[in-house]
Amino acid sequence: MQDKMRHAAEQSLGLARKAGAQDAWVSVSRSRDVTHEYRDGKLEKVKDATSLALSIELYVDGRYASHSTTDLREPSLAGFIANAVSLTRALQPDPYRRITPPELFKGRADRDLQLLDPAIRDLAPAQRLAWCKELDEGIRGDKRLISASCAVYDGSSRSLSVSSNGFHGEQTGTSIWMGADLTFRDRGDRRASGDFYPGARRLSDMPTVQNIARKALERVRQRLGVTKGPSQKGYMVVDARAAGRLISSLVSPASAQALQQKRSFWMGQLGKMMFSEQLTLVDDPLLLRGLGSRLYDSEGIAARPLTLVDKGVVQNIYADTYYSVHP
């Protein structure tokens, strides 16, 4: 499959140049996602889906467009690429759209980020079912339980990219998530819900099934008898589960695109104290076994740690090659 992907990418690159494209960026990806779900003690859903796709970004006479297909057969690719170049040529010119400069490819980390785990990639269906059953058994026994669902989700992926100006890269990875979602009977007609779904790149980093079941029970029991507190100003302790959503809301507007479109509260804040001096934010894509780790991004730019905020002072924002030059 790997050779087939590489052959399709290199063939598409050649076809694009032959059809008149000055530059092209081709990516081929293959992913597999497996789902096993239990509900109230019974197997409810099994899904095993594999996808293979090719996308190509074309730069034709000052115009740009992205096209994709799932048909990687050689005769089909020739027609697809020719049509894609023709469609791109019909668009309006965009003077700010350029293929990633080769100097941005330099400095790519030469290390294994340990994102691929054969133990996940080669999981047997019987093992997934056994985990679901063990999770289901681990959350039962409390008479207040109304309903329960347990699940195991795992996947593997491989992506390969080549460009007309010399980029070559391949990234692989796996991930697994498992957990339980519970509903308990509370006082009167009230109900309390809680869940716990940890995930990791490697199986050895996952909590045990018994600990996952225990944590799910603990979370739903914490919701029993909860009442609304008084309105007041004060300090708030945030559960780790909410941290991702809070940080996402904070940094999503920290992009050159959002600033260019005047949709960001980060505008004009570079070099200024915008937050508490206790806040430092570093985006590190080179963390070992990180769910968001990578050696390069979708434009082929070599990944490196980026400090967004240092002791409350805004240091950087996110910028791609398009919006970094767009006025």
Salt bridges, closest charged atoms under 4 A:
GLU44 OE1 - ARG39 NE 3.20
ASP48 OD2 - ARG32 NH2 2.50
ASP61 OD2 - ARG89 NE 3.18
ASP71 OD2 - ARG73 NH2 2.82
GLU74 OE2 - HIS7 NE2 2.86
ASP122 OD1 - ARG121 NE 3.16
ASP136 OD1 - ARG140 NH2 3.11
ASP142 OD2 - ARG144 NH2 2.88
ASP142 OD2 - ARG221 NH2 3.22
ASP154 OD1 - ARG128 NE 2.60
GLU170 OE1 - ARG6 NH2 3.20
GLU170 OE2 - ARG158 NE 3.14
ASP205 OD1 - ARG289 NH1 3.01
GLU218 OE1 - ARG214 NH1 3.46
GLU218 OE2 - LYS215 NZ 3.22
ASP239 OD1 - ARG241 NE 3.27
